[in-house]
């Protein structure tokens, strides 16, 4: 039986790099993979991109209405693995569809994404919440804060100032600088209080 995996970590922890490494390993051994990401991730078009350089074209991008079970059954049932980048943007229904891919089609599905939004809530990411509820295996991908401690939170900065409210998805409009940083809870609090 295939399994549904959720590998989560804060921004910059190397989630996408790990996804690309898994794809490479499968393909190096002659196996086919299906690499997908949400259409809401528009920064690099249909490519999956890492901060340190490696990138890859996706097999397809999905939106909230895409039936992933139907799409994979129709076009990708001969793959040995499905890899999902930015999995926090999945809907609850899509996570359930990926579980069905793993069980019914016996294809491992590996999802990579954030666990928490920048407000320190999981409710902002329906996909992450559902993956935490039903995935067969859950693994944290660790990274460090600017202070050197373990980073567990994603902080949004607009023009260099931490913001703790706003929409879950905010795309750079070219007028303001939007930045996300992985930080520890202590540094998050210091930024909130204006101590950093």
C-alpha positions as CSV (number, residue, x, y, z in Angstrom):
1,X,0.0,0.0,0.0
2,X,1.2,3.5,-0.8
3,X,1.4,6.0,2.0
4,X,0.6,9.7,2.4
5,X,3.5,11.7,3.8
6,X,3.6,15.2,5.2
7,X,7.0,16.8,5.5
8,X,6.7,20.3,7.0
9,X,9.1,23.0,8.1
10,X,9.4,26.8,8.5
11,X,10.4,29.0,5.5
12,X,13.8,28.2,4.2
13,X,14.1,24.8,5.8
14,X,14.8,23.1,2.5
15,X,11.4,21.5,1.8
16,X,11.5,22.1,-1.9
17,X,15.1,21.0,-2.1
18,X,14.2,17.7,-0.5
19,X,11.3,17.3,-2.9
20,X,13.6,17.8,-5.9
21,X,16.1,15.3,-4.4
22,X,13.4,12.7,-4.1
23,X,12.3,13.3,-7.7
24,X,15.9,12.9,-8.8
25,X,16.4,9.7,-6.9
26,X,13.3,8.1,-8.4
27,X,14.2,9.2,-11.9
28,X,17.8,8.2,-11.6
29,X,16.5,4.6,-11.0
30,X,14.2,4.8,-14.1
31,X,11.0,5.5,-12.3
32,X,8.4,8.2,-13.2
33,X,7.2,10.8,-10.8
34,X,4.4,13.4,-10.9
35,X,5.5,16.8,-9.5
36,X,2.7,19.3,-8.7
37,X,2.2,22.6,-7.0
38,X,-0.7,25.0,-6.5
39,X,-1.5,27.6,-9.1
40,X,-1.6,30.2,-6.4
41,X,2.2,30.0,-6.2
42,X,2.8,32.3,-9.2
43,X,6.2,33.6,-8.3
44,X,8.1,31.3,-10.8
45,X,5.3,30.3,-13.1
46,X,4.9,26.6,-13.5
47,X,8.3,25.9,-12.1
48,X,9.3,24.6,-8.7
49,X,12.2,26.8,-7.5
50,X,14.6,26.7,-4.6
51,X,16.4,29.6,-3.0
52,X,19.8,28.0,-3.7
53,X,19.2,27.4,-7.4
54,X,17.8,24.1,-8.5
55,X,14.5,24.2,-10.2
56,X,12.1,22.0,-12.1
57,X,9.1,22.2,-14.3
58,X,5.9,20.8,-12.7
59,X,3.8,18.2,-14.4
60,X,0.8,20.3,-13.6
61,X,-0.4,23.1,-11.3
62,X,-3.7,22.7,-9.5
63,X,-6.3,25.1,-8.2
64,X,-8.9,24.6,-5.4
65,X,-11.3,23.0,-7.9
66,X,-9.0,20.4,-9.3
67,X,-9.9,16.8,-8.4
68,X,-6.5,15.4,-7.8
69,X,-7.6,11.8,-7.6
70,X,-9.3,12.1,-11.0
71,X,-6.4,14.0,-12.6
72,X,-3.8,11.5,-11.4
73,X,-6.0,8.5,-12.3
74,X,-6.5,9.9,-15.8
75,X,-3.1,11.2,-16.6
76,X,-0.5,9.9,-14.1
77,X,-1.5,6.4,-12.9
78,X,1.7,4.9,-14.2
79,X,3.9,7.0,-11.9
80,X,5.8,5.6,-8.9
81,X,5.4,8.7,-6.7
82,X,3.5,11.9,-6.5
83,X,5.3,14.9,-5.1
84,X,3.4,18.0,-3.9
85,X,5.1,21.3,-3.2
86,X,3.4,24.1,-1.1
87,X,1.0,21.5,0.2
88,X,-0.4,23.9,2.8
89,X,-2.5,25.3,-0.1
90,X,-4.4,22.0,-0.7
91,X,-8.0,21.9,0.3
92,X,-9.2,19.4,2.8
93,X,-11.0,17.5,0.0
94,X,-7.7,17.4,-2.1
95,X,-5.8,15.9,0.9
96,X,-8.5,13.3,1.1
97,X,-8.1,12.7,-2.7
98,X,-4.4,12.3,-2.3
99,X,-5.0,9.7,0.5
100,X,-7.2,7.8,-2.0
101,X,-4.3,8.0,-4.6
102,X,-2.0,6.4,-2.0
103,X,-4.4,3.7,-0.9
104,X,-6.4,2.9,-4.1
105,X,-3.6,3.3,-6.7
106,X,-0.8,2.2,-4.3
107,X,1.3,5.3,-5.2
108,X,3.2,7.0,-2.4
109,X,2.3,10.7,-2.1
110,X,4.8,13.0,-0.5
111,X,3.6,16.5,0.5
112,X,5.9,19.3,1.4
113,X,4.7,22.5,3.0
114,X,4.2,24.8,6.0
115,X,2.5,23.8,9.1
116,X,1.6,27.3,10.4
117,X,0.8,30.6,8.7
118,X,2.5,33.8,9.6
119,X,-0.1,34.5,12.4
120,X,1.1,31.3,14.2
121,X,-2.2,29.5,13.3
122,X,-2.8,26.3,11.5
123,X,-6.3,27.3,10.6
124,X,-5.0,29.5,7.8
125,X,-3.7,26.4,6.0
126,X,-6.5,23.9,5.4
127,X,-4.2,21.5,3.6
128,X,-1.6,21.5,6.4
129,X,-4.3,20.9,9.0
130,X,-5.8,18.0,7.2
131,X,-2.4,16.5,6.5
132,X,-1.5,16.6,10.2
133,X,-4.8,14.8,10.9
134,X,-4.6,11.9,8.4
135,X,-1.1,11.5,6.9
136,X,0.5,8.1,7.5
137,X,3.8,9.7,8.3
138,X,4.6,13.3,9.5
139,X,8.2,14.6,9.6
140,X,9.5,18.0,10.6
141,X,12.3,19.5,8.4
142,X,14.3,21.7,10.8
143,X,16.0,25.1,10.2
144,X,17.5,27.8,12.4
145,X,16.5,31.3,13.4
146,X,18.7,34.4,13.0
147,X,19.6,34.0,16.7
148,X,20.8,30.4,16.1
149,X,17.9,28.7,17.9
150,X,15.5,26.3,16.2
151,X,13.1,28.2,14.0
152,X,9.5,27.0,14.1
153,X,7.5,30.1,13.0
154,X,7.0,31.9,9.7
155,X,7.1,35.7,10.1
156,X,5.9,38.1,7.5
157,X,7.7,41.4,7.1
158,X,6.4,44.3,5.0
159,X,9.0,46.9,4.3
160,X,11.2,45.4,7.1
161,X,8.4,45.5,9.8
162,X,6.8,42.3,11.2
163,X,3.1,42.1,10.6
164,X,0.9,39.6,12.4
165,X,-2.3,40.1,10.6
166,X,-3.6,40.1,7.0
167,X,-4.5,37.7,4.2
168,X,-2.9,34.3,4.1
169,X,-1.6,34.8,0.6
170,X,0.1,38.1,-0.2
171,X,2.0,38.4,-3.4
172,X,4.7,41.1,-3.9
173,X,3.1,44.0,-5.8
174,X,6.4,45.7,-6.7
175,X,5.5,48.7,-4.4
176,X,6.3,47.2,-1.1
177,X,8.9,44.6,0.0
178,X,7.3,41.5,1.3
179,X,9.6,39.0,3.0
180,X,9.1,35.9,5.0
181,X,11.6,34.6,7.6
182,X,11.8,31.5,9.7
183,X,12.2,32.6,13.3
184,X,12.0,31.2,16.8
185,X,9.1,32.1,19.2
186,X,11.4,34.3,21.3
187,X,12.5,36.4,18.3
188,X,8.9,36.6,17.1
189,X,7.8,38.1,20.4
190,X,10.7,40.6,20.3
191,X,9.7,41.7,16.8
192,X,6.1,42.1,18.0
193,X,7.2,44.3,20.9
194,X,9.5,46.3,18.7
195,X,12.6,45.1,20.5
196,X,14.2,44.0,17.3
